[in-house]
Amino acid sequence: KIQILMSATPRRGPDGQIIGMIGVGQDITDLRAAKETADRTADELARLIEMANAPIFGVDQHCQVTEWNQKMSRISGVSRKEVIGTRIRDWLFDDNDKKTIETVLREALHGKETANFELRVQSRDSFGNPAGSVVLLLSATARLDQTGQITGVVSIGQDI
């Protein structure tokens, strides 16, 4: 099966009346197949992040949460829906952790990755009541767009 992208424009005679059509076609079969492969890969990676048995969160350049996987939700008692778009520091337990995460994330936003930093995240029980904190051992890595520009940071770790 060949897929063609067509463009058409009317062809006009000397009096301005339409006398035909001029068409240009481009074979986009390979381009469409590559896009479908890239889409499948992106979906697989998104599912991997979401279902991973490790806490994973991501933030944008303003340190607002853009990723929050199921493990982070289970550990913290905070749903993805509730946390997306909020500042990560709003979910931390004390001022030292807030300073730590801001430093680590800012460094990652400038290309300096950090491995093995501890972070205490606020935790809630199934009724939404405060349940103390959870200590995570995390790493922070810059997230890049298709041009290689840093767009945010992703952190992955373990509950210690």
C-alpha positions as CSV (number, residue, x, y, z in Angstrom):
1,K,0.0,0.0,0.0
2,I,1.4,3.4,-1.0
3,Q,0.3,6.6,0.7
4,I,0.3,9.8,-1.3
5,L,0.0,13.3,0.1
6,M,-1.8,15.3,-2.6
7,S,-2.0,19.1,-3.2
8,A,-4.4,20.4,-5.8
9,T,-5.1,23.9,-7.2
10,P,-7.4,25.0,-9.9
11,R,-6.0,25.6,-13.4
12,R,-7.5,28.7,-15.0
13,G,-7.8,29.7,-18.5
14,P,-7.1,33.2,-19.9
15,D,-10.6,34.3,-19.0
16,G,-10.2,33.2,-15.4
17,Q,-12.5,30.2,-15.7
18,I,-11.4,26.9,-14.2
19,I,-10.3,24.6,-17.0
20,G,-8.6,21.9,-15.0
21,M,-6.6,21.1,-12.0
22,I,-2.9,21.0,-11.2
23,G,-2.0,18.3,-8.8
24,V,1.3,17.5,-7.0
25,G,1.7,14.2,-5.1
26,Q,4.3,13.1,-2.7
27,D,4.9,9.5,-1.6
28,I,4.8,9.6,2.2
29,T,4.6,5.8,2.8
30,D,8.0,5.7,4.5
31,L,7.4,8.8,6.5
32,R,4.1,7.5,7.8
33,A,5.6,4.1,8.7
34,A,8.5,5.9,10.6
35,K,5.9,8.1,12.4
36,E,3.9,5.0,13.4
37,T,7.0,3.3,14.7
38,A,8.0,6.4,16.7
39,D,4.5,6.7,18.1
40,R,4.6,3.0,19.2
41,T,8.0,3.5,20.9
42,A,6.8,6.6,22.7
43,D,3.7,4.8,23.9
44,E,5.8,1.9,25.1
45,L,8.2,4.2,27.0
46,A,5.3,6.1,28.6
47,R,3.8,2.8,29.8
48,L,7.2,1.7,31.1
49,I,7.5,4.9,33.1
50,E,3.9,4.7,34.4
51,M,4.1,1.0,35.4
52,A,7.7,0.9,36.7
53,N,8.3,-0.5,40.1
54,A,10.4,2.5,40.9
55,P,9.3,6.1,41.9
56,I,9.6,8.3,38.8
57,F,8.7,12.0,38.6
58,G,9.5,14.7,36.1
59,V,9.4,18.5,36.2
60,D,9.6,21.2,33.5
61,Q,12.0,24.2,33.5
62,H,9.9,25.9,36.2
63,C,10.1,22.8,38.5
64,Q,6.4,22.1,38.0
65,V,5.6,18.4,38.0
66,T,5.0,16.9,34.5
67,E,5.4,13.2,35.3
68,W,4.3,11.3,38.4
69,N,4.1,7.5,37.9
70,Q,1.9,5.0,39.8
71,K,4.7,4.1,42.2
72,M,5.1,7.8,43.2
73,S,1.3,7.8,43.8
74,R,1.4,4.7,45.9
75,I,4.4,5.9,48.0
76,S,3.1,9.4,48.5
77,G,-0.7,8.8,48.6
78,V,-1.0,11.7,46.1
79,S,-2.6,11.0,42.7
80,R,-1.0,12.0,39.4
81,K,-4.0,14.2,38.6
82,E,-3.5,16.1,41.9
83,V,0.2,16.7,41.5
84,I,0.6,17.5,37.8
85,G,1.2,21.2,37.3
86,T,2.2,21.9,40.9
87,R,5.6,22.8,42.1
88,I,7.6,19.7,43.3
89,R,8.7,21.6,46.4
90,D,5.1,21.8,47.6
91,W,5.2,18.1,48.2
92,L,8.4,18.0,50.2
93,F,8.6,17.6,54.0
94,D,11.0,20.2,55.2
95,D,13.0,23.3,54.1
96,N,16.3,21.5,53.7
97,D,14.7,19.0,51.2
98,K,13.2,22.0,49.4
99,K,16.6,23.6,49.0
100,T,18.2,20.3,48.0
101,I,15.6,19.5,45.3
102,E,15.8,23.0,43.9
103,T,19.6,22.9,43.7
104,V,19.6,19.4,42.1
105,L,16.9,20.3,39.6
106,R,18.5,23.6,38.6
107,E,21.8,21.8,38.1
108,A,20.1,19.2,36.0
109,L,18.4,21.9,34.0
110,H,21.9,23.2,33.2
111,G,23.1,19.7,32.1
112,K,24.7,18.5,35.4
113,E,23.2,15.2,36.4
114,T,23.0,14.1,40.0
115,A,23.0,10.5,41.3
116,N,22.0,9.3,44.7
117,F,20.4,12.2,46.5
118,E,18.0,11.6,49.3
119,L,14.6,13.4,49.4
120,R,11.7,13.2,51.9
121,V,8.3,13.4,50.2
122,Q,5.2,14.1,52.2
123,S,2.9,11.0,52.5
124,R,-0.8,10.6,53.0
125,D,-2.9,7.7,53.9
126,S,-5.8,6.3,51.8
127,F,-8.2,8.9,53.4
128,G,-5.9,11.8,52.5
129,N,-4.6,12.4,56.0
130,P,-1.0,13.3,56.6
131,A,1.0,10.1,57.2
132,G,4.5,11.4,57.7
133,S,7.2,11.2,55.0
134,V,8.8,8.7,52.7
135,V,12.6,8.9,52.1
136,L,13.6,8.3,48.4
137,L,17.1,7.8,47.0
138,L,16.9,9.5,43.6
139,S,18.9,10.5,40.5
140,A,18.1,13.5,38.3
141,T,18.7,13.6,34.6
142,A,18.0,16.4,32.1
143,R,15.1,15.7,29.7
144,L,15.7,16.7,26.1
145,D,13.5,17.6,23.2
146,Q,14.0,16.5,19.6
147,T,16.6,19.3,19.1
148,G,18.6,18.4,22.1
149,Q,17.5,21.3,24.2
150,I,16.8,20.7,27.9
151,T,13.1,20.9,28.6
152,G,13.0,19.5,32.1
153,V,14.3,16.9,34.5
154,V,13.3,13.3,35.2
155,S,14.1,11.6,38.5
156,I,14.0,7.9,39.2
157,G,14.8,6.2,42.4
158,Q,13.9,3.9,45.2
159,D,12.0,4.0,48.5
160,I,14.7,3.6,51.2
